[in-house]
Amino acid sequence: MTQWDGPSRRMLEALLSASHLMPLEALPDVLAQCATPAGFPTVRVYLADLELRHLRLLTGKGPDAGQDPGGEPAELRIDGTLAGRAYQTGEVLAAAREAEDGEQRWWVPMLNGTERLGVLQVNTSRDDEALREDAEALAALTALVVASKRDRSDSYARLTRTEPMAVAAEMQWQLMPPRTYADGRVVIAAALEPAYEVSGDAYDYATAGTHVHLSIFDAMGHDTAAGLTANLAMATCRASRRRGVDLAGTSERIEADLIEQFHRARYATGILADLDTATGRLSFVNRGHHLPLIIRAGRWTASLRCDPAHPMGTGLGLPVTVCHEQLEPGDRVVMYTDGITEARRAGGPEFGLARFVELLIRYHADGLPVPETLRRIVHAVLDHHRGELQDDATILFCEWLGTDPRPGADASDLTGLPT
């Protein structure tokens, strides 16, 4: 077990102390200073890019395509590398061969809660029982430091992007919550493409007591105005629910704000839902959107049923129905936009609902964490469309774990984390 009164504790205390007034660019040098006395003379930070295809080296000098002073590549593929496998599975992995200086190399996932930020490359000559625990503790604290700095760091944005971002996409990524969340009640994961051109799709989730809010929006169009429409819908949704407005009332307020702003020239479809984690009761309204799917016991049960109201912003006056579904522990609710199922290459078939669900079930049966499952599905959609989507493609996934309130209860198989 880690000796917290020795070098390991001093390593973490030094990093924590330095982090308060440290810019993100200083992190590699600070890690070297803090970790070397604890037996980690080499620590490198690799962060996942926005499309979750590559791990990019944080050098403190901005992104580049070359190598760092130690000769390590500035970019590693997530698929087909040991570093990428550590990222995909959440496992600490040792390299099969020692580094040139005789040290053992480890790849350690960097997790902010359950959000995967990247991996640490840790070289060490240590060989003791506490090695893995010390490396995991260092990676966890490093992830917290990165998460606390990234929102105000253009260096982080430049490093994790491989091409320029459209204005609408810039708005969406800044407003939406992290792509992964888990506690002892639910696991939530989301995926969205095209990462740099997304305009009209958006997702949201939040917790309040025993309740979890879920929503997904698909705004009309593929331009900056579509991004503004989705942003306004999401902001109104948040403002309304935080005032205690119910689902139907929230969707009506979104409609009113869209009409006031765009005079019925813009609209958004969507699903707004509330999950009572104490009972498993799912309540939702359908504003002209694809109905969510339920996957139960490793099988696709069905799409949920709910009479649709009109898309928000059209003012057609259809009644808004609040529908309900009783979930069972382990049920997975899957919301998606039409860019997933209707993706097609020129002259080819649609990706289709059946293929989408088949991949959801197959990847989970393979034991992959939920975020990795969604990453692979979205990349399969992109590959089906030869890398160029004609519409935004978004998935929002929520699994209800049951009524056990213990933090992390039964979540390890879903997140790739130990409980």
Secondary structure, DSSP 8 states (H G I E B T S, - for coil): ---TTSHHHHHHHHHHHHHTT--GGGHHHHHHHHHGGGT--EEEEEEE-TTSSEEEEE-SS---SSB-TTS-BSEEESTTSHHHHHHHH---EE-SS--TTS-EEEEEEEEETTEEEEEEEEEE---STTHHHHHHHHHHHHHHHHHHHHTT-HHHHHHT-SS---HHHHHHHHHS--SEEE-SSEEEEEEEESTTT--SEEEEEEEETTEEEEEEEEESSSSHHHHHHHHHHHHHHHHHHHTT--HHHHHHHHHHHHHHHHTTS--EEEEEEEEETTTTEEEEEEESS---EEEETTEEEEE--------BTS--------EEEE--TT-EEEEE-HHHHS-B-TTS-B--HHHHHHHHHHHHHTT--HHHHHHHHHHHHHHHTTT--SS-EEEEEEEE--S--STTTT-HHHHS---
